[in-house]
Amino acid sequence: MKSENHLKKESEYFMICSPEGDHSPALTKAEGKNEYCVTVSTNRQLVTIPNWQAKSINGRELLTKIPRNIGILIVSNNDGRYLSPKDLEKLREI
């Protein structure tokens, strides 16, 4: 797996946010799972959607901002990596 597909606490990400301007993470259903996730990337262009915002956030902030039952989809130019809520719990403990 490529390093850009691993969540790093010190790295800057761009997260798709609600168009209402409150910077709430936009939740989407995780494909093939019974859970929701936020979508982030280190490349703003990959998470730029008309009428939606892409907020800059570091990995540490991201882990504290999203609810513990939400996963993260990290997208890159070539692929993506889904981190489940269980995966994120392990990162929070580090």
C-alpha positions, 0 to 999 in steps of 0.5 A: 500500500502506498504511504499516501493511503495511511492516515498520518496525524501530522499530515494535512488532508482535505475533507469534504464538508457540508455546503451549509458552511459549518464545516461539518464532515459530509458523511457517506455510506461506506461501500459494502458496509453497514457504516458511514465514513468521511472522505479525505485526500492529501490532494484537494482536487480529488475531494472538490465537488461543486457546491461542497467545501473541502476543508483543510484538516490534519490527521490528529484533528480529523481523529478528534472531529469525527464520531467514533462510529465513523470510518475514513476513506482516504483517496489518492490519484490511483486508489483509496483506502478505507479505515474502519472505526476499529482501525481508527480506534487503534490510531487514536491509542497511539 
